């Protein structure tokens, strides 16, 4: 396999002298670095907001209007890990101390050679890599501490309900923490006004995820606890499937998928209508969500010789590993491949399907292969409508 070279670092030169700006460009560009320039502090800060983040900023200490030290303060506010090298013709101990306090990594005294510039740049970029690696390791350590905390709490609450609650809190915490982080960054001025709309959209996406998770939790609690009684009626299963498919057609088209419907029989099932709709909706939504563009999703329905209703949803999506198939009905479980495709999700959809199927004494069968697609098949036993003297609710 051919080696793919990663792009070189993106460097911003802020200096009021054209000769320094263009000299840095000529010295660094042949080594593969991408160079942007700005003639003063405000122009440099605009570039950082609009085109950043930059891997390195070469910053003139003495510029009219806004000094390099003032620019440095704003750099650190926008990116605490920003690496800056001060360029100065007035190198003094006082300036070095002040700039270091504001976060400068190193100095270049004018005039300097191309070799000195290149050596300083390489050293500064290595420093940035160390900062990023340190940040990555810190994030891993925090994840490990959080995982250890969850395990400890699960051991203390050694009941099914206790484990469910711990997992629920863990799943809900992530989007809420992200929303809180965005709000704090906006209130503290780290996000410029021109990025408010995009940031608010991200906050809204997390809020929608929380609300969807809460809806799924309420539905799951209702199914498992049979809160109240389920009113039963004659449900035309094919009609429900056609309705759900029509509603999801636009979503499938937007995802560049083909959505097929194969109805061999039109059985009537004695059930709660919302349950049958939920089965089809969850299965089809799941298939559409995890099937790459150009793929297809097929829903089918028929009755076997014994009158058993057989419904299936077959996709050409990301599929499952063999050891994942047995876990997909666990509360809050999501495969790593699913998380890569869709960051947000409750991990409760398949559990809802399983609970509905069990209410009607049915079964669900899963066939799947990684990167080849999945097929979920429902088997619902024939249930004759009750007579007038029989109770028409289930609970």
LINCOR-V169652 format. One record per residue. N is the residue number from 1. PSI is psi as a letter, one per 30 degrees, with the letter a starting at -180 (NA if undefined). OMEGA is omega as a letter, one per 40 degrees, with the letter a starting at -180 (* if undefined). D_CENTER is the distance of its C-alpha to the mean C-alpha in whole Angstrom. Layout:
n->N psi->PSI omega->OMEGA d_center->D_CENTER
n->N psi->PSI omega->OMEGA d_center->D_CENTER
//
This chain:
n->1 psi->k omega->i d_center->30
n->2 psi->k omega->i d_center->30
n->3 psi->k omega->i d_center->29
n->4 psi->j omega->a d_center->26
n->5 psi->k omega->i d_center->27
n->6 psi->k omega->i d_center->24
n->7 psi->k omega->i d_center->25
n->8 psi->l omega->a d_center->27
n->9 psi->l omega->i d_center->26
n->10 psi->j omega->a d_center->26
n->11 psi->k omega->i d_center->29
n->12 psi->k omega->i d_center->30
n->13 psi->j omega->i d_center->34
n->14 psi->j omega->a d_center->35
n->15 psi->k omega->a d_center->39
n->16 psi->f omega->i d_center->42
n->17 psi->j omega->i d_center->44
n->18 psi->e omega->a d_center->43
n->19 psi->e omega->i d_center->45
n->20 psi->e omega->a d_center->42
n->21 psi->e omega->a d_center->39
n->22 psi->e omega->i d_center->41
n->23 psi->e omega->i d_center->42
n->24 psi->e omega->i d_center->39
n->25 psi->e omega->a d_center->37
n->26 psi->e omega->a d_center->40
n->27 psi->e omega->a d_center->40
n->28 psi->e omega->a d_center->36
n->29 psi->e omega->i d_center->35
n->30 psi->f omega->i d_center->37
n->31 psi->g omega->i d_center->35
n->32 psi->g omega->a d_center->32
n->33 psi->k omega->i d_center->31
n->34 psi->k omega->a d_center->29
n->35 psi->k omega->i d_center->31
n->36 psi->l omega->a d_center->31
n->37 psi->l omega->i d_center->34
n->38 psi->k omega->a d_center->35
n->39 psi->f omega->i d_center->38
n->40 psi->l omega->a d_center->38
n->41 psi->e omega->a d_center->35
n->42 psi->e omega->i d_center->34
n->43 psi->e omega->i d_center->33
n->44 psi->e omega->i d_center->31
n->45 psi->e omega->i d_center->29
n->46 psi->e omega->i d_center->29
n->47 psi->e omega->a d_center->27
n->48 psi->e omega->i d_center->25
n->49 psi->e omega->a d_center->23
n->50 psi->e omega->a d_center->23
n->51 psi->f omega->a d_center->23
n->52 psi->a omega->e d_center->22
n->53 psi->l omega->i d_center->21
n->54 psi->k omega->i d_center->24
n->55 psi->f omega->a d_center->24
n->56 psi->k omega->i d_center->28
n->57 psi->k omega->i d_center->30
n->58 psi->j omega->a d_center->34
n->59 psi->k omega->i d_center->35
n->60 psi->k omega->a d_center->39
n->61 psi->e omega->a d_center->40
n->62 psi->j omega->i d_center->43
n->63 psi->k omega->i d_center->42
n->64 psi->k omega->i d_center->44
n->65 psi->d omega->a d_center->42
n->66 psi->j omega->a d_center->39
n->67 psi->l omega->i d_center->40
n->68 psi->e omega->i d_center->38
n->69 psi->e omega->i d_center->37
n->70 psi->e omega->i d_center->36
n->71 psi->e omega->a d_center->33
n->72 psi->e omega->i d_center->32
n->73 psi->e omega->i d_center->32
n->74 psi->e omega->i d_center->29
n->75 psi->e omega->a d_center->28
n->76 psi->e omega->i d_center->27
n->77 psi->e omega->a d_center->26
n->78 psi->e omega->a d_center->23
n->79 psi->j omega->a d_center->22
n->80 psi->f omega->a d_center->23
n->81 psi->g omega->i d_center->23
n->82 psi->k omega->i d_center->25
n->83 psi->k omega->a d_center->28
n->84 psi->k omega->i d_center->31
n->85 psi->k omega->a d_center->35
n->86 psi->k omega->i d_center->37
n->87 psi->k omega->a d_center->40
n->88 psi->k omega->i d_center->43
n->89 psi->g omega->a d_center->47
n->90 psi->h omega->a d_center->48
n->91 psi->j omega->i d_center->47
n->92 psi->l omega->i d_center->48
n->93 psi->e omega->a d_center->47
n->94 psi->e omega->i d_center->46
n->95 psi->e omega->i d_center->44
n->96 psi->e omega->a d_center->42
n->97 psi->e omega->a d_center->42
n->98 psi->e omega->a d_center->40
n->99 psi->e omega->i d_center->38
n->100 psi->e omega->i d_center->37
n->101 psi->e omega->a d_center->36
n->102 psi->f omega->i d_center->34
n->103 psi->g omega->i d_center->32
n->104 psi->k omega->a d_center->34
n->105 psi->e omega->a d_center->33
n->106 psi->l omega->a d_center->37
n->107 psi->k omega->i d_center->40
n->108 psi->j omega->a d_center->41
n->109 psi->k omega->i d_center->45
n->110 psi->k omega->e d_center->46
n->111 psi->l omega->i d_center->48
n->112 psi->l omega->a d_center->46
n->113 psi->l omega->i d_center->46
n->114 psi->e omega->i d_center->43
n->115 psi->e omega->i d_center->43
n->116 psi->e omega->i d_center->43
n->117 psi->e omega->a d_center->40
n->118 psi->e omega->i d_center->38
n->119 psi->e omega->a d_center->38
n->120 psi->e omega->i d_center->37
n->121 psi->e omega->a d_center->34
n->122 psi->e omega->i d_center->33
n->123 psi->e omega->i d_center->34
n->124 psi->e omega->i d_center->32
n->125 psi->e omega->i d_center->29
n->126 psi->e omega->i d_center->29
n->127 psi->e omega->i d_center->29
n->128 psi->e omega->i d_center->26
n->129 psi->e omega->i d_center->24
n->130 psi->e omega->i d_center->26
n->131 psi->e omega->a d_center->24
n->132 psi->e omega->i d_center->21
n->133 psi->e omega->i d_center->21
n->134 psi->e omega->i d_center->23
n->135 psi->e omega->i d_center->19
n->136 psi->e omega->i d_center->17
n->137 psi->e omega->i d_center->20
n->138 psi->e omega->i d_center->20
n->139 psi->e omega->i d_center->16
n->140 psi->e omega->i d_center->17
n->141 psi->e omega->i d_center->20
n->142 psi->e omega->i d_center->18
n->143 psi->e omega->i d_center->16
n->144 psi->e omega->i d_center->19
n->145 psi->e omega->i d_center->21
n->146 psi->e omega->i d_center->19
n->147 psi->e omega->i d_center->19
n->148 psi->e omega->i d_center->23
n->149 psi->e omega->i d_center->23
n->150 psi->e omega->i d_center->21
n->151 psi->e omega->a d_center->24
n->152 psi->e omega->i d_center->26
n->153 psi->e omega->i d_center->26
n->154 psi->e omega->i d_center->26
n->155 psi->e omega->i d_center->29
n->156 psi->e omega->i d_center->30
n->157 psi->i omega->a d_center->29
n->158 psi->h omega->i d_center->31
n->159 psi->l omega->i d_center->30
n->160 psi->e omega->a d_center->28
n->161 psi->e omega->a d_center->28
n->162 psi->e omega->i d_center->27
n->163 psi->e omega->i d_center->24
n->164 psi->e omega->a d_center->23
n->165 psi->e omega->i d_center->23
n->166 psi->e omega->i d_center->21
n->167 psi->e omega->i d_center->18
n->168 psi->e omega->i d_center->18
n->169 psi->e omega->a d_center->18
n->170 psi->e omega->a d_center->16
n->171 psi->e omega->a d_center->13
n->172 psi->f omega->a d_center->14
n->173 psi->e omega->a d_center->14
n->174 psi->e omega->a d_center->11
n->175 psi->e omega->i d_center->10
n->176 psi->e omega->i d_center->13
n->177 psi->e omega->i d_center->13
n->178 psi->e omega->i d_center->11
n->179 psi->e omega->i d_center->13
n->180 psi->e omega->a d_center->16
n->181 psi->e omega->i d_center->15
n->182 psi->e omega->a d_center->15
n->183 psi->e omega->i d_center->18
n->184 psi->e omega->i d_center->20
n->185 psi->e omega->i d_center->19
n->186 psi->e omega->a d_center->20
n->187 psi->f omega->a d_center->23
n->188 psi->g omega->i d_center->24
n->189 psi->g omega->i d_center->24
n->190 psi->f omega->i d_center->22
n->191 psi->k omega->a d_center->20
n->192 psi->l omega->a d_center->23
n->193 psi->e omega->a d_center->24
n->194 psi->f omega->i d_center->23
n->195 psi->g omega->a d_center->19
n->196 psi->e omega->a d_center->19
n->197 psi->e omega->i d_center->19
n->198 psi->e omega->a d_center->15
n->199 psi->e omega->i d_center->14
n->200 psi->e omega->i d_center->16
n->201 psi->e omega->i d_center->14
n->202 psi->e omega->i d_center->10
n->203 psi->e omega->i d_center->12
n->204 psi->e omega->i d_center->13
n->205 psi->e omega->i d_center->10
n->206 psi->e omega->i d_center->10
n->207 psi->e omega->i d_center->13
n->208 psi->e omega->i d_center->13
n->209 psi->e omega->i d_center->11
n->210 psi->e omega->a d_center->13
n->211 psi->e omega->i d_center->16
n->212 psi->e omega->i d_center->15
n->213 psi->e omega->i d_center->15
n->214 psi->e omega->i d_center->18
n->215 psi->e omega->i d_center->20
n->216 psi->e omega->i d_center->19
n->217 psi->e omega->i d_center->20
n->218 psi->e omega->i d_center->24
n->219 psi->e omega->a d_center->24
n->220 psi->e omega->i d_center->24
n->221 psi->e omega->i d_center->26
n->222 psi->e omega->a d_center->29
n->223 psi->e omega->a d_center->29
n->224 psi->e omega->a d_center->29
n->225 psi->f omega->a d_center->32
n->226 psi->h omega->a d_center->33
n->227 psi->j omega->a d_center->33
n->228 psi->a omega->i d_center->36
n->229 psi->k omega->a d_center->37
n->230 psi->j omega->i d_center->36
n->231 psi->k omega->a d_center->38
n->232 psi->l omega->i d_center->39
n->233 psi->l omega->i d_center->40
n->234 psi->j omega->a d_center->41
n->235 psi->j omega->i d_center->37
n->236 psi->j omega->a d_center->38
n->237 psi->e omega->a d_center->35
n->238 psi->e omega->i d_center->35
n->239 psi->e omega->i d_center->35
n->240 psi->e omega->i d_center->32
n->241 psi->e omega->i d_center->30
n->242 psi->e omega->i d_center->31
n->243 psi->e omega->a d_center->30
n->244 psi->e omega->i d_center->26
n->245 psi->e omega->i d_center->26
n->246 psi->e omega->a d_center->28
n->247 psi->f omega->a d_center->25
n->248 psi->f omega->a d_center->22
n->249 psi->e omega->a d_center->24
n->250 psi->e omega->i d_center->23
n->251 psi->e omega->i d_center->19
n->252 psi->e omega->i d_center->20
n->253 psi->e omega->i d_center->22
n->254 psi->e omega->i d_center->19
n->255 psi->g omega->i d_center->17
n->256 psi->h omega->i d_center->21
n->257 psi->l omega->i d_center->22
n->258 psi->k omega->a d_center->25
n->259 psi->j omega->a d_center->25
n->260 psi->l omega->i d_center->29
n->261 psi->k omega->a d_center->31
n->262 psi->j omega->a d_center->34
n->263 psi->j omega->i d_center->36
n->264 psi->e omega->i d_center->39
n->265 psi->l omega->i d_center->40
n->266 psi->i omega->a d_center->40
n->267 psi->l omega->i d_center->40
n->268 psi->k omega->a d_center->40
n->269 psi->k omega->i d_center->39
n->270 psi->j omega->a d_center->40
n->271 psi->l omega->i d_center->36
n->272 psi->k omega->a d_center->34
n->273 psi->e omega->a d_center->33
n->274 psi->e omega->i d_center->30
n->275 psi->e omega->a d_center->29
n->276 psi->e omega->i d_center->30
n->277 psi->e omega->a d_center->28
n->278 psi->e omega->i d_center->25
n->279 psi->e omega->a d_center->25
n->280 psi->e omega->a d_center->25
n->281 psi->e omega->a d_center->22
n->282 psi->e omega->a d_center->20
n->283 psi->e omega->a d_center->21
n->284 psi->e omega->i d_center->21
n->285 psi->e omega->i d_center->18
n->286 psi->e omega->a d_center->16
n->287 psi->e omega->a d_center->18
n->288 psi->e omega->a d_center->17
n->289 psi->e omega->a d_center->13
n->290 psi->g omega->i d_center->14
n->291 psi->k omega->a d_center->17
n->292 psi->l omega->i d_center->16
n->293 psi->k omega->a d_center->19
n->294 psi->f omega->a d_center->22
n->295 psi->a omega->i d_center->22
n->296 psi->l omega->i d_center->24
n->297 psi->k omega->a d_center->23
n->298 psi->k omega->i d_center->27
n->299 psi->k omega->a d_center->28
n->300 psi->l omega->a d_center->31
n->301 psi->k omega->i d_center->34
n->302 psi->l omega->i d_center->37
n->303 psi->k omega->i d_center->40
n->304 psi->a omega->a d_center->41
n->305 psi->f omega->a d_center->45
n->306 psi->g omega->a d_center->45
n->307 psi->g omega->i d_center->43
n->308 psi->k omega->i d_center->40
n->309 psi->k omega->a d_center->37
n->310 psi->j omega->i d_center->35
n->311 psi->k omega->a d_center->31
n->312 psi->l omega->i d_center->29
n->313 psi->k omega->a d_center->25
n->314 psi->k omega->i d_center->25
n->315 psi->l omega->i d_center->22
n->316 psi->h omega->a d_center->22
n->317 psi->a omega->a d_center->18
n->318 psi->f omega->i d_center->17
n->319 psi->a omega->a d_center->19
n->320 psi->k omega->i d_center->19
n->321 psi->l omega->a d_center->21
n->322 psi->e omega->a d_center->24
n->323 psi->f omega->i d_center->24
n->324 psi->f omega->a d_center->20
n->325 psi->e omega->a d_center->22
n->326 psi->f omega->a d_center->24
n->327 psi->f omega->a d_center->21
n->328 psi->f omega->i d_center->19
n->329 psi->g omega->i d_center->21
n->330 psi->k omega->i d_center->21
n->331 psi->k omega->i d_center->19
n->332 psi->g omega->a d_center->15
n->333 psi->k omega->i d_center->15
n->334 psi->k omega->a d_center->12
n->335 psi->l omega->i d_center->13
n->336 psi->e omega->i d_center->11
n->337 psi->e omega->i d_center->12
n->338 psi->e omega->i d_center->10
n->339 psi->e omega->i d_center->7
n->340 psi->e omega->a d_center->7
n->341 psi->e omega->a d_center->8
n->342 psi->j omega->a d_center->6
n->343 psi->e omega->a d_center->3
n->344 psi->k omega->i d_center->5
n->345 psi->k omega->a d_center->9
n->346 psi->f omega->a d_center->12
n->347 psi->g omega->a d_center->14
n->348 psi->f omega->a d_center->17
n->349 psi->e omega->a d_center->17
n->350 psi->e omega->i d_center->20
n->351 psi->e omega->i d_center->21
n->352 psi->e omega->i d_center->22
n->353 psi->e omega->a d_center->24
n->354 psi->e omega->a d_center->26
n->355 psi->e omega->i d_center->27
n->356 psi->e omega->i d_center->28
n->357 psi->e omega->a d_center->30
n->358 psi->e omega->i d_center->32
n->359 psi->e omega->a d_center->33
n->360 psi->g omega->i d_center->35
n->361 psi->h omega->i d_center->36
n->362 psi->a omega->i d_center->34
n->363 psi->l omega->i d_center->32
n->364 psi->k omega->a d_center->29
n->365 psi->k omega->a d_center->29
n->366 psi->k omega->i d_center->26
n->367 psi->k omega->a d_center->27
n->368 psi->l omega->i d_center->24
n->369 psi->k omega->a d_center->24
n->370 psi->k omega->i d_center->21
n->371 psi->g omega->i d_center->20
n->372 psi->f omega->i d_center->23
n->373 psi->l omega->a d_center->22
n->374 psi->l omega->i d_center->22
n->375 psi->k omega->i d_center->25
n->376 psi->k omega->a d_center->25
n->377 psi->k omega->i d_center->29
n->378 psi->k omega->i d_center->30
n->379 psi->j omega->i d_center->34
n->380 psi->j omega->a d_center->35
n->381 psi->k omega->a d_center->39
n->382 psi->k omega->i d_center->41
n->383 psi->j omega->a d_center->42
n->384 psi->k omega->i d_center->45
n->385 psi->k omega->a d_center->45
n->386 psi->l omega->i d_center->47
n->387 psi->l omega->a d_center->51
n->388 psi->f omega->a d_center->52
n->389 psi->f omega->a d_center->53
n->390 psi->l omega->i d_center->50
n->391 psi->k omega->a d_center->47
n->392 psi->h omega->i d_center->44
n->393 psi->l omega->i d_center->41
n->394 psi->k omega->a d_center->39
n->395 psi->NA omega->* d_center->38
//
